[in-house]
Amino acid sequence: MDQEQPTTRPDRIRAAQYVRMSTEHQQYSTENQADVIREYAAKRGYEIVRTYADDGKSGLKMEGRDSLRAMIDDVQAGNPGFDAILVYDVSRWGRFQDTDESAYYEYLCKRAGIDVHYCAEQFENDGGPAATIIKSVKRVMAAEYSRELSSKVFKGQCKLIELGYRQGGPAGYGLRRMLIDHTHKEKGVLGRGEKKSLQTDRVILVHGPEEEVRNVQWIYQMFIREGRSEREIAEILNARGILTDLGRPWTRGTVREVLTNEKYIGNNVYNRRSFKLKKKRVANTPDMWVRREGAFQPIISPEDFYTAHGIILARTRRLTDDEMVERLRTLLTKHSILSSFLIDSAEDMPASSAYRTRFGSLLRAYQLAGYRPDRDYSFLEINRTIGQLHLQLLDDVLRQLGAVGAHVTRDVATNLLLINDAYTASMVLSRCRQTAGGMLRWLVRIDGTLVPDITILVRMDATNKQPADYYLLPIMDIGAPKLLLCESNGVHLDTYQFDNLNYFILMAKRRKIEVAA
């Protein structure tokens, strides 16, 4: 980020420019963007005093875009040293898949008195109806471009997989990535982190050093013929001073990877996991995998591979609730305490995540197994209940606001509500705590990064199952990020106390303005 220039002409408006380039096209290089912005500034009477640049950053998410985040922070802090922001076009501001997120960041600037101008667009960003409609369409187009590009790239990668070429990721222990040209002539082994430089080149997997190949075959022999567990095999490898392909000690998981990955029988498999459009990583079911059998020279015979696979499947068959609890009891007899780490480390045990999924929480599974932790973990259940209630209350507020004709935009990342394009609100739930003397207390933590106009504080009742009351706190009366509330808090706070949210809902009700004849 460039520093503010020392001098500014008094007849010009100070402006910051924001430029972003991912890896799309040269037309979007930061230099080309800056040229268009500079021409726009000269014609409109702006003087660029600061530059925020995100090079090689995707526009799908805010994460990783340090310069955009820094610019927003500077704007919200007040007196950033400029009065406008110049951007090449709507897509450079972001290709957010939720277009409301793009609008939200622009709104933060507008609320601070700083307008955002899109220099290469064919509309004036003046807040008028035409500009608002066109800008909304542009945001949708920017998001749709990323979706279409993702789909095209995925189809292209699937085609290359079916042709037998490797797509991304390290080769794995015992294997190496070989670069070949368009005639399938080998050009050399790629080192860790190295990539191809020519678009027509391709990558295939070949055998690595002979010692690694023998170790892979030895792992299968120990597992199938001698009945050694993954952890025992890892301990033997580590005792011999043998490291993984990443230069790390072996673990139960890394041995399991060797025993379950089809690349060791020469199959080219893709799409086992997805991370499309920078969203949550998901493990795909086998029917979604893309594969080419016999793409590479195998290290392990199919017979050995599927034998090992069958052993693992038989060991991890679906257990009944009683069987899972019984295994937990057996583990408890061997150890004085239970923990997720201990469960995940033990042989013949379901993963701790399986217990959470099956029983709702680890604490519930502990209780069924007869284990009572020394520490009181009841707050975990309370927090889970409050988290679920928070989403229910938000949905209910949105429904009621819609019923009175209010226009509400909800930021999916922060749950900040923008109501009638006029003011913002957020909701905070506070757990009820009881002192040794029987008095009730509520510790409230305010997220200082949101800065809503109104904070809806929900105080839970003594059971922490239902709301006790509500506080509608304006931003000017929140002087600290933490508040400790008692049952009565004086007129300066209890003025904002309500039994329900009817007043908040009615605040947003739109009314027709009578026009004088």
C-alpha positions in Angstrom: 0.0 0.0 0.0 1.5 3.4 -1.0 1.8 6.1 1.5 -0.1 9.4 1.2 1.6 11.9 -1.0 3.0 15.0 0.8 1.3 17.6 -1.3 -2.2 18.0 -2.7 -3.6 20.6 -5.0 -6.3 22.5 -3.2 -8.6 22.6 -6.3 -8.7 18.8 -6.6 -10.6 16.1 -4.6 -8.3 13.6 -2.8 -9.0 10.1 -3.9 -7.6 6.6 -3.2 -7.4 4.0 -6.0 -8.0 0.3 -5.5 -6.6 -2.2 -8.0 -6.8 -5.9 -8.0 -5.4 -8.6 -10.3 -5.9 -12.3 -10.0 -4.5 -14.4 -12.8 -7.2 -13.8 -15.4 -6.1 -11.6 -18.3 -3.4 -9.0 -19.0 -6.2 -6.5 -19.6 -6.7 -6.5 -15.8 -3.1 -5.9 -14.9 -2.8 -3.4 -12.1 -0.8 -1.1 -14.5 -3.7 -1.1 -17.0 -6.2 -0.4 -14.3 -4.1 2.4 -12.9 -3.9 4.0 -16.4 -7.7 4.1 -16.8 -8.2 5.3 -13.2 -5.6 8.1 -13.7 -7.4 9.3 -16.9 -10.7 9.2 -15.1 -9.3 11.2 -12.2 -7.8 13.9 -14.5 -11.1 14.4 -16.2 -13.2 14.5 -13.0 -10.9 16.6 -10.8 -9.5 13.9 -8.5 -6.0 13.6 -7.3 -4.8 10.1 -6.4 -3.1 10.3 -3.0 -3.1 6.7 -2.0 -3.0 3.3 -3.7 -4.3 0.0 -2.4 -3.3 -3.0 -4.5 -4.1 -6.7 -4.2 -1.9 -8.6 -6.7 -2.6 -12.2 -7.5 -5.7 -12.2 -5.3 -9.1 -13.8 -6.1 -12.1 -11.6 -5.9 -14.4 -14.3 -4.6 -13.8 -13.6 -0.9 -12.5 -10.9 1.4 -10.0 -13.3 3.0 -6.5 -12.8 1.6 -7.3 -9.4 0.2 -5.2 -7.5 2.7 -5.3 -4.2 0.8 -9.0 -4.1 0.4 -9.4 -4.9 4.1 -6.9 -2.2 5.1 -8.8 0.3 2.9 -12.1 -0.5 4.6 -10.5 -0.3 8.0 -8.9 3.1 7.2 -12.3 4.3 6.0 -14.1 3.1 9.2 -11.4 4.5 11.4 -12.2 8.0 10.2 -10.1 10.7 8.4 -8.4 8.2 6.0 -6.8 11.1 4.1 -9.0 10.9 1.0 -12.6 11.7 0.1 -13.4 9.2 -2.7 -12.3 5.7 -3.9 -11.6 5.0 -7.6 -11.9 1.4 -8.9 -11.5 0.1 -12.5 -14.9 -1.7 -12.6 -17.3 -3.6 -10.5 -15.5 -6.9 -11.0 -12.3 -5.5 -9.6 -14.1 -4.5 -6.4 -15.0 -8.2 -6.2 -16.7 -11.2 -7.7 -18.4 -12.1 -4.5 -20.8 -15.0 -4.9 -23.2 -13.2 -2.6 -23.7 -9.9 -4.3 -25.0 -8.4 -1.1 -21.5 -8.8 0.3 -20.1 -6.6 -2.5 -22.8 -4.0 -1.7 -22.1 -4.2 2.0 -18.4 -3.2 1.6 -19.4 -0.3 -0.6 -22.0 0.8 1.9 -19.4 0.9 4.6 -17.5 3.5 2.6 -20.7 5.4 1.7 -21.7 5.6 5.3 -18.4 7.1 6.1 -19.0 9.8 3.5 -16.7 8.3 0.9 -18.1 7.5 -2.5 -16.9 4.6 -4.7 -16.5 5.4 -8.4 -16.1 2.7 -11.1 -14.0 4.3 -13.8 -14.4 1.9 -16.7 -18.2 1.4 -16.3 -20.7 3.1 -18.5 -22.8 4.5 -15.6 -22.3 7.1 -13.0 -22.3 5.7 -9.5 -24.5 8.5 -8.2 -27.0 6.5 -6.2 -29.8 7.0 -8.7 -32.3 4.3 -9.7 -30.5 3.6 -13.1 -27.1 3.3 -11.5 -28.4 1.1 -8.7 -30.0 -1.3 -11.2 -27.1 -1.5 -13.6 -24.6 -1.9 -10.7 -26.7 -4.8 -9.3 -26.7 -6.5 -12.7 -22.9 -5.9 -13.0 -22.4 -7.6 -9.6 -24.4 -10.6 -10.7 -22.5 -10.8 -13.9 -19.2 -10.6 -12.1 -20.3 -13.5 -9.8 -21.7 -15.5 -12.7 -18.4 -15.1 -14.6 -16.6 -16.9 -11.8 -19.2 -19.6 -11.6 -19.0 -20.2 -15.4 -15.2 -20.1 -15.4 -15.1 -22.6 -12.5 -17.4 -24.9 -14.4 -15.3 -24.7 -17.6 -12.0 -25.2 -15.7 -13.5 -28.3 -13.9 -14.7 -29.8 -17.2 -11.2 -29.3 -18.7 -9.5 -30.8 -15.7 -11.8 -33.9 -15.8 -11.0 -34.3 -19.5 -7.2 -34.3 -18.8 -7.7 -36.8 -16.0 -9.5 -39.1 -18.3 -6.6 -38.8 -20.7 -4.3 -39.9 -18.0 -2.6 -36.7 -16.9 -2.0 -35.6 -13.3 -3.9 -32.5 -12.0 -2.4 -30.7 -9.1 -1.2 -31.9 -5.6 2.1 -33.6 -4.6 2.9 -37.0 -6.1 3.0 -38.8 -2.8 5.6 -41.1 -1.2 7.2 -43.5 -3.7 6.1 -41.4 -6.7 7.3 -38.4 -8.7 5.8 -35.9 -11.1 7.2 -36.3 -14.6 6.9 -33.4 -17.1 6.1 -34.5 -20.7 5.6 -32.4 -23.9 2.8 -32.7 -26.4 4.5 -35.7 -28.0 4.7 -37.5 -24.6 8.5 -37.1 -24.5 9.8 -36.9 -20.9 11.3 -33.5 -20.0 12.3 -34.2 -16.5 11.0 -34.7 -12.9 9.4 -31.7 -11.3 10.7 -30.9 -7.8 8.5 -30.0 -4.9 6.6 -26.7 -5.6 7.7 -26.6 -9.3 5.1 -26.1 -12.0 5.0 -26.5 -15.8 5.8 -23.4 -17.8 4.3 -24.3 -21.2 0.5 -24.7 -21.6 1.0 -27.7 -23.9 3.1 -29.6 -21.4 1.5 -32.3 -19.2 2.3 -34.1 -16.0 2.2 -37.8 -15.2 3.2 -39.9 -12.2 6.3 -42.2 -12.4 8.1 -44.3 -9.8 10.3 -42.5 -7.3 13.6 -43.7 -5.8 13.8 -47.5 -5.6 14.1 -47.4 -1.8 10.7 -45.5 -1.5 9.1 -48.0 -3.9 10.3 -50.9 -1.7 9.0 -49.1 1.4 5.5 -48.8 -0.1 5.5 -52.5 -1.0 6.7 -53.3 2.5 3.8 -51.2 4.1 1.3 -53.4 2.2 3.1 -56.6 3.2 3.1 -55.6 6.9 -0.6 -54.6 6.8 -2.0 -57.5 4.8 0.2 -60.5 5.6 1.5 -59.7 9.1 -1.6 -57.9 10.4 0.3 -54.8 11.6 -1.8 -51.7 12.3 -1.2 -48.4 10.7 0.2 -47.0 13.9 2.6 -49.9 14.3 3.8 -49.5 10.8 4.4 -45.8 11.4 6.4 -46.5 14.5 8.6 -49.0 12.7 9.3 -46.5 9.8 10.1 -43.7 12.3 12.4 -46.0 14.3 14.3 -46.6 11.0 14.6 -42.9 10.4 12.5 -43.0 7.3 10.5 -39.8 6.6 7.5 -39.1 4.4 7.7 -37.4 1.0 7.1 -34.1 2.9 10.1 -34.7 5.2 8.0 -35.5 8.3 7.6 -38.5 10.6 5.0 -41.1 9.7 1.7 -41.1 11.5 -1.3 -43.4 11.4 -2.9 -41.0 8.9 0.0 -41.0 6.4 0.2 -44.8 6.4 -3.5 -44.9 5.8 -3.1 -42.6 2.8 -0.6 -45.0 1.2 -3.0 -48.0 1.9 -6.1 -46.3 0.4 -4.9 -44.1 -2.6 -5.5 -45.7 -6.0 -2.5 -44.0 -7.5 -0.4 -46.8 -6.1 -2.2 -49.2 -8.5 -1.8 -46.8 -11.4 -5.3 -45.2 -11.3 -5.7 -41.5 -11.9 -8.4 -40.2 -9.5 -9.7 -36.7 -9.3 -12.5 -34.7 -7.4 -12.3 -36.7 -4.2 -12.6 -33.3 -2.5 -14.0 -30.1 -3.7 -13.2 -26.5 -2.9 -15.1 -24.7 -5.6 -15.5 -20.9 -5.6 -13.4 -20.7 -2.4 -16.3 -22.2 -0.4 -16.1 -24.9 2.2 -14.0 -28.0 1.4 -16.2 -31.1 1.0 -15.3 -34.7 0.7 -17.2 -36.1 -2.3 -18.8 -39.6 -2.5 -17.0 -42.1 -4.8 -19.7 -41.8 -7.4 -18.6 -38.2 -8.0 -14.9 -39.1 -8.5 -13.4 -38.8 -11.9 -10.9 -41.6 -12.8 -8.7 -43.2 -15.4 -7.7 -46.7 -14.6 -4.2 -47.9 -15.6 -2.9 -44.3 -16.3 0.5 -44.9 -14.6 2.8 -47.7 -13.9 1.6 -49.3 -10.6 3.7 -50.0 -7.5 1.2 -52.3 -5.9 -0.9 -55.1 -7.5 -4.7 -54.6 -7.6 -5.1 -57.7 -5.5 -3.0 -56.3 -2.6 -4.6 -52.9 -2.8 -8.2 -54.2 -2.7 -7.3 -56.7 0.1 -6.0 -53.8 2.2 -9.1 -51.8 1.3 -11.4 -54.6 2.4 -9.6 -54.9 5.7 -10.1 -51.2 6.4 -13.8 -51.3 5.3 -14.5 -54.3 7.6 -12.9 -52.6 10.5 -14.8 -49.3 10.0 -18.2 -50.8 9.3 -21.1 -48.8 10.8 -21.4 -49.5 14.5 -24.7 -49.3 16.5 -25.0 -46.7 19.2 -24.5 -49.3 21.9 -21.3 -50.6 20.2 -19.9 -47.1 20.0 -20.6 -46.4 23.6 -19.1 -49.8 24.6 -15.9 -49.0 22.8 -15.8 -45.7 24.6 -16.2 -47.6 28.0 -13.4 -50.0 27.0 -11.1 -47.0 26.2 -12.0 -45.5 29.6 -10.9 -48.6 31.4 -7.4 -48.1 29.9 -7.2 -44.4 30.6 -8.3 -42.2 33.5 -9.6 -39.5 31.2 -11.1 -39.2 27.7 -10.5 -36.6 25.0 -11.0 -36.2 21.3 -7.2 -36.6 20.8 -7.2 -39.9 22.7 -10.2 -41.2 20.8 -8.7 -40.3 17.4 -5.3 -41.9 18.4 -6.7 -45.2 19.6 -6.9 -48.2 17.3 -10.3 -49.7 16.4 -12.1 -46.6 17.6 -14.5 -44.4 15.6 -13.3 -40.9 15.1 -14.3 -38.3 17.7 -16.3 -36.5 15.0 -18.4 -39.7 14.6 -19.4 -39.5 18.2 -20.3 -35.8 17.9 -22.4 -36.6 14.8 -24.1 -39.6 16.3 -24.8 -38.3 19.9 -24.9 -34.5 19.3 -21.8 -33.8 21.3 -18.8 -35.6 22.8 -20.1 -34.6 26.3 -23.3 -36.6 25.7 -21.2 -39.6 24.5 -19.1 -39.3 27.7 -22.2 -39.4 29.8 -23.5 -42.5 28.2 -20.2 -44.2 28.7 -20.2 -43.3 32.4 -17.5 -40.7 32.2 -17.8 -37.5 34.2 -15.0 -34.9 33.4 -13.6 -33.1 36.4 -14.3 -29.8 34.6 -17.8 -28.6 34.2 -18.5 -28.7 30.4 -22.2 -27.8 30.7 -21.4 -24.4 29.1 -20.6 -26.2 25.9 -24.2 -27.5 25.7 -25.5 -24.0 26.7 -23.4 -22.3 24.0 -24.6 -24.8 21.4 -28.2 -24.1 22.4 -27.6 -20.3 22.3 -26.0 -20.6 18.9 -29.0 -22.4 17.5 -31.4 -19.9 19.1 -29.4 -17.0 17.7 -30.1 -18.2 14.1 -33.8 -18.8 14.9 -34.3 -15.3 16.4 -32.5 -13.7 13.4 -34.8 -15.6 11.0 -37.8 -14.5 13.0 -36.7 -10.9 12.9 -36.3 -11.0 9.2 -39.7 -12.5 8.8 -41.3 -9.8 10.9 -39.5 -7.0 9.2 -40.6 -8.4 5.8 -44.2 -8.5 7.1 -44.2 -4.7 7.8 -42.8 -4.0 4.4 -39.2 -3.3 5.4 -36.3 -4.0 2.9 -33.6 -5.9 4.7 -30.2 -7.1 3.5 -28.4 -9.7 5.6 -24.6 -10.2 5.4 -24.0 -13.9 5.4 -20.6 -13.6 6.9 -21.4 -11.4 9.8 -25.3 -11.6 10.1 -25.3 -7.8 10.0 -28.7 -6.4 8.9 -29.0 -3.4 6.6 -32.6 -2.1 7.0 -34.3 0.1 4.4 -30.8 1.1 3.2 -30.9 3.5 6.2 -29.4 1.8 9.3 -27.7 -1.4 10.4 -28.4 -3.8 13.2 -26.8 -6.8 14.7 -27.9 -9.3 17.3 -25.9 -10.5 20.4 -27.1 -13.3 22.8 -25.7 -13.2 26.3 -25.6 -16.3 28.6 -27.0 -15.9 32.1 -24.5 -16.6 34.9 -25.3 -17.0 38.6 -23.0 -15.7 41.3 -22.3 -17.5 44.5 -24.8 -15.3 46.2 -27.6 -16.2 43.7 -27.5 -12.9 41.7 -27.8 -13.1 37.9 -25.2 -11.5 35.6 -24.8 -11.2 31.9 -21.4 -10.6 30.3 -21.9 -9.0 26.8 -19.1 -9.0 24.2 -19.6 -6.5 21.3 -17.9 -7.2 18.0 -15.9 -4.0 17.4 -15.5 -4.8 13.7 -19.2 -4.5 12.8 -20.1 -1.1 14.2 -23.9 -1.5 13.8 -26.2 1.5 14.4 -28.3 -0.7 16.7 -27.2 -3.7 18.7 -30.0 -6.0 19.7 -28.9 -7.5 23.0 -30.8 -10.6 24.0 -30.4 -11.6 27.7 -31.1 -15.3 28.3 -33.2 -16.4 31.3 -31.7 -18.3 34.3 -32.1 -21.6 32.4 -30.3 -20.3 29.3 -33.1 -21.8 27.2 -35.3 -18.8 26.4 -34.8 -15.0 26.1 -35.5 -13.0 29.2 -35.7 -9.6 27.7 -34.1 -7.4 24.9 -32.0 -4.2 24.9 -31.9 -2.0 21.8 -28.5 -0.3 22.2 -27.6 2.6 19.9 -24.0 2.7 18.9 -23.3 6.0 20.6 -24.2 4.4 24.0 -21.8 1.5 23.7 -18.6 2.8 25.2 -16.7 -0.5 25.6 -16.4 -3.9 23.8 -17.6 -5.6 27.0 -20.6 -4.9 29.2 -21.4 -6.6 32.5 -25.2 -6.3 33.2 -27.0 -7.0 36.4 -30.7 -7.6 36.9 -31.1 -3.8 37.1 -28.6 -1.5 35.5 -29.8 2.1 36.0 -31.8 4.4 33.8 -28.9 5.0 31.4 -29.2 1.4 30.1 -32.6 0.2 31.2 -34.2 2.9 29.1 -33.4 0.6 26.2 -34.9 -2.5 27.8 -37.9 -4.2 26.2 -39.9 -7.3 26.8 -40.1 -8.1 23.1 -38.9 -6.8 19.7 -42.2 -5.1 18.6 -40.7 -1.6 19.0 -37.7 -2.6 16.8 -40.0 -4.1 14.1 -42.2 -1.0 14.1 -39.2 1.3 13.7 -38.7 -0.3 10.2 -42.3 0.0 9.1 -42.6 2.0 5.9 -45.4 4.5 5.7 -46.7 6.5 2.8 -46.1 10.2 2.9 -49.2 12.3 2.3 -48.8 14.6 -0.6 -50.3 18.0 -0.2 -52.9 19.0 -2.8 
